[in-house]
Amino acid sequence: LAEKLRRLALAVERRVWWFQTPLRQLADLEPTASARHRNFPDDALANLEAKNVSLDRLLVDCADGAEVGGLVRNQRAGAHFVAAARQLPAVELAAVQVVPVTRSVLRFVVSLEPVYDWTPRVHGTGPEPFHLWVEDAETERLHYYDVVNVLPPQKNKRQMRGQTATFTIAVHEPLPPQFF
């Protein structure tokens, strides 16, 4: 029951059902209904959802529009799908450094690099927030949480700047076996 309620809450927050592709959110941003149906045809979106294609597969495995067009059986929509998928916000962990400060305190330096195309029509003019958290998977304990804001690119530059977060975490006794 909890999982069903979580899915429903996320669907309401994201304004898209969990079985639908996130590209539907970008399709709704088209200025006119005719542009939406031309760039994001309903049958092509349905084919994409029926094949359960993830965004990673769409961006990495099928990097060009012709390949995606063949996958959804609509060559013209393929290029629009790839361009839209590149606009969906995502970051990569560029580097993570863990340095022991004392026996029970660790300092983390995490570098995040944005890997999407910023479009003011989609993302607005303000920062894009990303949630960063560190948890212990075995005990499901949350050790650290922060919101990292990725700033839009400057007017004369196309590339967005990465963000760095530095924080410390206390390690509680008994120390995990990998510390010895």
CYANA upper distance limits for C-alpha pairs under 8 A (distance plus 0.5 A):
  1 LEU  CA      5 LEU  CA      6.79
  2 ALA  CA      6 ARG  CA      6.62
  3 GLU  CA      7 ARG  CA      6.71
  4 LYS  CA      8 LEU  CA      6.71
  5 LEU  CA      9 ALA  CA      6.58
  6 ARG  CA     10 LEU  CA      6.68
  7 ARG  CA     11 ALA  CA      6.58
  7 ARG  CA     18 TRP  CA      7.21
  8 LEU  CA     12 VAL  CA      6.78
  8 LEU  CA     17 TRP  CA      8.39
  9 ALA  CA     13 GLU  CA      6.68
 10 LEU  CA     14 ARG  CA      6.40
 10 LEU  CA     18 TRP  CA      8.31
 11 ALA  CA     15 ARG  CA      6.02
 11 ALA  CA     16 VAL  CA      5.69
 11 ALA  CA     17 TRP  CA      5.37
 11 ALA  CA     18 TRP  CA      6.54
 12 VAL  CA     16 VAL  CA      7.45
 12 VAL  CA     17 TRP  CA      8.29
 15 ARG  CA     25 GLN  CA      7.94
 16 VAL  CA     20 GLN  CA      6.97
 16 VAL  CA     21 THR  CA      8.35
 16 VAL  CA     22 PRO  CA      7.54
 16 VAL  CA     24 ARG  CA      7.84
 16 VAL  CA     25 GLN  CA      7.51
 19 PHE  CA     49 GLU  CA      7.74
 20 GLN  CA     24 ARG  CA      7.94
 20 GLN  CA     49 GLU  CA      6.52
 21 THR  CA     45 LEU  CA      8.16
 21 THR  CA     48 LEU  CA      8.09
 21 THR  CA     49 GLU  CA      6.64
 22 PRO  CA     26 LEU  CA      7.95
 23 LEU  CA     27 ALA  CA      6.75
 23 LEU  CA     81 PHE  CA      7.76
 23 LEU  CA     84 ALA  CA      7.11
 23 LEU  CA     85 ALA  CA      7.17
 24 ARG  CA     28 ASP  CA      6.83
 24 ARG  CA     45 LEU  CA      8.22
 25 GLN  CA     29 LEU  CA      7.42
 26 LEU  CA     30 GLU  CA      7.69
 26 LEU  CA     84 ALA  CA      7.24
 26 LEU  CA    122 VAL  CA      7.90
 27 ALA  CA     36 ARG  CA      6.28
 27 ALA  CA     39 ASN  CA      8.27
 27 ALA  CA     40 PHE  CA      6.52
 28 ASP  CA     36 ARG  CA      7.48
 29 LEU  CA    122 VAL  CA      7.84
 30 GLU  CA     35 ALA  CA      6.70
 30 GLU  CA     36 ARG  CA      5.88
 31 PRO  CA     35 ALA  CA      7.38
 31 PRO  CA     36 ARG  CA      8.13
 32 THR  CA     36 ARG  CA      6.84
 33 ALA  CA     37 HIS  CA      6.73
 34 SER  CA     38 ARG  CA      6.53
 35 ALA  CA     39 ASN  CA      6.43
 35 ALA  CA     40 PHE  CA      8.50
 36 ARG  CA     40 PHE  CA      5.93
 36 ARG  CA     41 PRO  CA      7.67
 37 HIS  CA     41 PRO  CA      5.21
 37 HIS  CA     42 ASP  CA      7.45
 38 ARG  CA     77 ALA  CA      8.22
 39 ASN  CA     76 ARG  CA      8.16
 39 ASN  CA     77 ALA  CA      6.17
 39 ASN  CA     80 HIS  CA      6.50
 40 PHE  CA     44 ALA  CA      7.57
 40 PHE  CA     45 LEU  CA      7.30
 40 PHE  CA     77 ALA  CA      6.63
 40 PHE  CA     80 HIS  CA      7.74
 40 PHE  CA     81 PHE  CA      7.93
 41 PRO  CA     45 LEU  CA      6.86
 41 PRO  CA     77 ALA  CA      7.55
 42 ASP  CA     46 ALA  CA      6.58
 43 ASP  CA     47 ASN  CA      6.65
 44 ALA  CA     48 LEU  CA      6.71
 44 ALA  CA     72 VAL  CA      5.64
 44 ALA  CA     73 ARG  CA      7.22
 44 ALA  CA     74 ASN  CA      6.78
 44 ALA  CA     77 ALA  CA      7.66
 45 LEU  CA     49 GLU  CA      6.73
 45 LEU  CA     72 VAL  CA      7.96
 46 ALA  CA     50 ALA  CA      6.46
 47 ASN  CA     51 LYS  CA      6.75
 47 ASN  CA     71 LEU  CA      8.42
 47 ASN  CA     72 VAL  CA      5.73
 47 ASN  CA     73 ARG  CA      8.19
 48 LEU  CA     52 ASN  CA      6.85
 48 LEU  CA     53 VAL  CA      6.55
 48 LEU  CA     71 LEU  CA      7.97
 48 LEU  CA     72 VAL  CA      6.18
 49 GLU  CA     53 VAL  CA      7.08
 53 VAL  CA     57 ARG  CA      6.97
 53 VAL  CA     58 LEU  CA      7.29
 54 SER  CA     58 LEU  CA      6.77
 55 LEU  CA     59 LEU  CA      6.59
 55 LEU  CA     85 ALA  CA      7.30
 56 ASP  CA     60 VAL  CA      6.23
 56 ASP  CA     61 ASP  CA      8.01
 57 ARG  CA     61 ASP  CA      5.39
 57 ARG  CA     62 CYS  CA      6.81
 58 LEU  CA     62 CYS  CA      5.60
 58 LEU  CA     63 ALA  CA      7.09
 58 LEU  CA     68 VAL  CA      7.69
 58 LEU  CA     82 VAL  CA      7.47
 58 LEU  CA     85 ALA  CA      7.96
 59 LEU  CA     63 ALA  CA      5.61
 59 LEU  CA     82 VAL  CA      7.27
 59 LEU  CA     85 ALA  CA      7.44
 59 LEU  CA     86 ARG  CA      7.73
 62 CYS  CA     67 GLU  CA      6.18
 62 CYS  CA     68 VAL  CA      6.41
 63 ALA  CA     67 GLU  CA      7.94
 63 ALA  CA     68 VAL  CA      8.29
 63 ALA  CA     82 VAL  CA      7.63
 64 ASP  CA     68 VAL  CA      7.21
 64 ASP  CA     78 GLY  CA      8.42
 64 ASP  CA     79 ALA  CA      7.54
 64 ASP  CA     82 VAL  CA      7.49
 65 GLY  CA     69 GLY  CA      6.33
 65 GLY  CA     75 GLN  CA      7.82
 65 GLY  CA     77 ALA  CA      8.36
 65 GLY  CA     78 GLY  CA      4.94
 65 GLY  CA     79 ALA  CA      4.39
 65 GLY  CA     80 HIS  CA      7.93
 65 GLY  CA     81 PHE  CA      7.93
 65 GLY  CA     82 VAL  CA      6.56
 66 ALA  CA     70 GLY  CA      6.68
 66 ALA  CA     75 GLN  CA      6.45
 66 ALA  CA     78 GLY  CA      6.56
 66 ALA  CA     79 ALA  CA      7.44
 67 GLU  CA     71 LEU  CA      6.82
 67 GLU  CA     78 GLY  CA      7.78
 68 VAL  CA     72 VAL  CA      6.80
 68 VAL  CA     75 GLN  CA      8.02
 68 VAL  CA     78 GLY  CA      5.27
 68 VAL  CA     79 ALA  CA      7.92
 68 VAL  CA     81 PHE  CA      8.05
 68 VAL  CA     82 VAL  CA      7.94
 69 GLY  CA     73 ARG  CA      6.13
 69 GLY  CA     74 ASN  CA      5.34
 69 GLY  CA     75 GLN  CA      4.39
 69 GLY  CA     76 ARG  CA      7.12
 69 GLY  CA     77 ALA  CA      6.62
 69 GLY  CA     78 GLY  CA      4.34
 69 GLY  CA     79 ALA  CA      7.65
 70 GLY  CA     74 ASN  CA      6.90
 70 GLY  CA     75 GLN  CA      6.65
 70 GLY  CA     78 GLY  CA      8.08
 72 VAL  CA     78 GLY  CA      7.86
 74 ASN  CA     78 GLY  CA      6.98
 75 GLN  CA     79 ALA  CA      8.00
 76 ARG  CA     80 HIS  CA      7.89
 77 ALA  CA     81 PHE  CA      6.62
 78 GLY  CA     82 VAL  CA      6.86
 79 ALA  CA     83 ALA  CA      6.74
 80 HIS  CA     84 ALA  CA      6.50
 81 PHE  CA     85 ALA  CA      6.52
 82 VAL  CA     86 ARG  CA      6.80
 83 ALA  CA     87 GLN  CA      7.20
 84 ALA  CA     88 LEU  CA      7.37
 86 ARG  CA    115 VAL  CA      8.49
 86 ARG  CA    116 TYR  CA      5.74
 86 ARG  CA    117 ASP  CA      6.29
 87 GLN  CA    116 TYR  CA      5.82
 87 GLN  CA    117 ASP  CA      5.30
 87 GLN  CA    118 TRP  CA      6.80
 87 GLN  CA    119 THR  CA      7.54
 87 GLN  CA    122 VAL  CA      8.25
 88 LEU  CA    116 TYR  CA      6.84
 88 LEU  CA    117 ASP  CA      8.19
 89 PRO  CA    114 PRO  CA      8.18
 89 PRO  CA    115 VAL  CA      7.97
 89 PRO  CA    116 TYR  CA      6.23
 89 PRO  CA    117 ASP  CA      8.46
 89 PRO  CA    128 GLU  CA      8.43
 90 ALA  CA    114 PRO  CA      6.56
 90 ALA  CA    115 VAL  CA      6.18
 90 ALA  CA    116 TYR  CA      6.59
 91 VAL  CA    112 LEU  CA      6.63
 91 VAL  CA    113 GLU  CA      5.88
 91 VAL  CA    114 PRO  CA      4.82
 91 VAL  CA    115 VAL  CA      5.91
 91 VAL  CA    116 TYR  CA      8.21
 92 GLU  CA    112 LEU  CA      6.14
 92 GLU  CA    113 GLU  CA      5.80
 92 GLU  CA    114 PRO  CA      6.96
 92 GLU  CA    115 VAL  CA      7.30
 93 LEU  CA    110 VAL  CA      7.65
 93 LEU  CA    111 SER  CA      6.44
 93 LEU  CA    112 LEU  CA      5.33
 93 LEU  CA    113 GLU  CA      6.96
 94 ALA  CA    110 VAL  CA      8.21
 94 ALA  CA    111 SER  CA      5.81
 94 ALA  CA    112 LEU  CA      6.02
 94 ALA  CA    113 GLU  CA      6.49
 95 ALA  CA    109 VAL  CA      8.35
 95 ALA  CA    110 VAL  CA      6.39
 95 ALA  CA    111 SER  CA      5.63
 95 ALA  CA    112 LEU  CA      7.92
 96 VAL  CA    108 PHE  CA      7.47
 96 VAL  CA    109 VAL  CA      6.21
 96 VAL  CA    110 VAL  CA      5.10
 96 VAL  CA    111 SER  CA      6.93
 97 GLN  CA    107 ARG  CA      8.48
 97 GLN  CA    108 PHE  CA      6.10
 97 GLN  CA    109 VAL  CA      5.57
 97 GLN  CA    110 VAL  CA      7.05
 98 VAL  CA    106 LEU  CA      7.08
 98 VAL  CA    107 ARG  CA      6.20
 98 VAL  CA    108 PHE  CA      5.21
 98 VAL  CA    109 VAL  CA      7.17
 99 VAL  CA    106 LEU  CA      6.24
 99 VAL  CA    107 ARG  CA      5.66
 99 VAL  CA    108 PHE  CA      7.04
100 PRO  CA    104 SER  CA      8.41
100 PRO  CA    105 VAL  CA      6.67
100 PRO  CA    106 LEU  CA      4.98
100 PRO  CA    107 ARG  CA      6.62
101 VAL  CA    105 VAL  CA      5.96
101 VAL  CA    106 LEU  CA      5.99
101 VAL  CA    107 ARG  CA      6.88
102 THR  CA    106 LEU  CA      7.60
104 SER  CA    170 ALA  CA      6.16
104 SER  CA    171 VAL  CA      5.32
104 SER  CA    172 HIS  CA      7.23
105 VAL  CA    168 THR  CA      7.18
105 VAL  CA    169 ILE  CA      6.19
105 VAL  CA    170 ALA  CA      4.97
105 VAL  CA    171 VAL  CA      6.31
106 LEU  CA    168 THR  CA      5.98
106 LEU  CA    169 ILE  CA      5.82
106 LEU  CA    170 ALA  CA      6.92
106 LEU  CA    171 VAL  CA      7.82
107 ARG  CA    166 THR  CA      7.77
107 ARG  CA    167 PHE  CA      6.29
107 ARG  CA    168 THR  CA      4.78
107 ARG  CA    169 ILE  CA      6.98
108 PHE  CA    165 ALA  CA      8.43
108 PHE  CA    166 THR  CA      6.12
108 PHE  CA    167 PHE  CA      5.90
108 PHE  CA    168 THR  CA      6.50
108 PHE  CA    169 ILE  CA      8.34
109 VAL  CA    164 THR  CA      7.42
109 VAL  CA    165 ALA  CA      6.32
109 VAL  CA    166 THR  CA      5.01
109 VAL  CA    167 PHE  CA      7.26
110 VAL  CA    164 THR  CA      6.09
110 VAL  CA    165 ALA  CA      5.70
110 VAL  CA    166 THR  CA      6.89
111 SER  CA    162 GLY  CA      7.45
111 SER  CA    163 GLN  CA      6.36
111 SER  CA    164 THR  CA      4.92
111 SER  CA    165 ALA  CA      7.02
112 LEU  CA    162 GLY  CA      6.01
112 LEU  CA    163 GLN  CA      5.76
112 LEU  CA    164 THR  CA      6.68
113 GLU  CA    161 ARG  CA      7.73
113 GLU  CA    162 GLY  CA      4.95
113 GLU  CA    163 GLN  CA      7.17
114 PRO  CA    150 VAL  CA      7.88
114 PRO  CA    160 MET  CA      7.31
114 PRO  CA    161 ARG  CA      7.98
114 PRO  CA    162 GLY  CA      6.74
118 TRP  CA    122 VAL  CA      8.26
118 TRP  CA    123 HIS  CA      7.16
118 TRP  CA    152 PRO  CA      7.30
118 TRP  CA    153 PRO  CA      8.00
119 THR  CA    123 HIS  CA      6.32
119 THR  CA    124 GLY  CA      7.89
120 PRO  CA    124 GLY  CA      4.99
120 PRO  CA    125 THR  CA      6.28
123 HIS  CA    128 GLU  CA      7.74
125 THR  CA    152 PRO  CA      7.38
126 GLY  CA    151 LEU  CA      7.43
126 GLY  CA    152 PRO  CA      7.25
127 PRO  CA    149 ASN  CA      6.08
127 PRO  CA    150 VAL  CA      5.91
127 PRO  CA    151 LEU  CA      4.98
127 PRO  CA    152 PRO  CA      6.52
128 GLU  CA    149 ASN  CA      5.96
128 GLU  CA    150 VAL  CA      5.63
128 GLU  CA    151 LEU  CA      6.97
128 GLU  CA    152 PRO  CA      8.18
129 PRO  CA    147 VAL  CA      6.74
129 PRO  CA    148 VAL  CA      6.21
129 PRO  CA    149 ASN  CA      4.88
129 PRO  CA    150 VAL  CA      6.77
130 PHE  CA    147 VAL  CA      6.11
130 PHE  CA    148 VAL  CA      5.67
130 PHE  CA    149 ASN  CA      6.64
130 PHE  CA    150 VAL  CA      7.99
131 HIS  CA    145 TYR  CA      7.82
131 HIS  CA    146 ASP  CA      6.51
131 HIS  CA    147 VAL  CA      5.10
131 HIS  CA    148 VAL  CA      6.70
132 LEU  CA    144 TYR  CA      8.47
132 LEU  CA    145 TYR  CA      6.20
132 LEU  CA    146 ASP  CA      5.77
132 LEU  CA    147 VAL  CA      6.47
132 LEU  CA    148 VAL  CA      7.28
133 TRP  CA    142 LEU  CA      7.81
133 TRP  CA    143 HIS  CA      7.96
133 TRP  CA    144 TYR  CA      5.80
133 TRP  CA    145 TYR  CA      4.78
133 TRP  CA    146 ASP  CA      6.90
134 VAL  CA    142 LEU  CA      6.65
134 VAL  CA    143 HIS  CA      5.97
134 VAL  CA    144 TYR  CA      5.56
134 VAL  CA    145 TYR  CA      7.12
135 GLU  CA    140 GLU  CA      6.95
135 GLU  CA    141 ARG  CA      6.01
135 GLU  CA    142 LEU  CA      4.80
135 GLU  CA    143 HIS  CA      5.79
135 GLU  CA    144 TYR  CA      7.52
136 ASP  CA    140 GLU  CA      5.82
136 ASP  CA    141 ARG  CA      5.73
136 ASP  CA    142 LEU  CA      7.00
136 ASP  CA    143 HIS  CA      7.77
137 ALA  CA    141 ARG  CA      7.73
143 HIS  CA    169 ILE  CA      7.20
144 TYR  CA    169 ILE  CA      7.66
148 VAL  CA    163 GLN  CA      7.91
148 VAL  CA    165 ALA  CA      8.15
149 ASN  CA    163 GLN  CA      8.28
150 VAL  CA    160 MET  CA      8.35
150 VAL  CA    161 ARG  CA      7.99
150 VAL  CA    162 GLY  CA      7.68
150 VAL  CA    163 GLN  CA      7.22
151 LEU  CA    160 MET  CA      7.52
151 LEU  CA    161 ARG  CA      7.70
152 PRO  CA    160 MET  CA      6.68
153 PRO  CA    157 LYS  CA      6.63
153 PRO  CA    158 ARG  CA      6.37
153 PRO  CA    159 GLN  CA      6.34
153 PRO  CA    160 MET  CA      5.12
153 PRO  CA    161 ARG  CA      7.62
154 GLN  CA    158 ARG  CA      7.65
154 GLN  CA    160 MET  CA      8.23
171 VAL  CA    175 LEU  CA      7.43
175 LEU  CA    179 PHE  CA      7.17
176 PRO  CA    180 PHE  CA      8.44
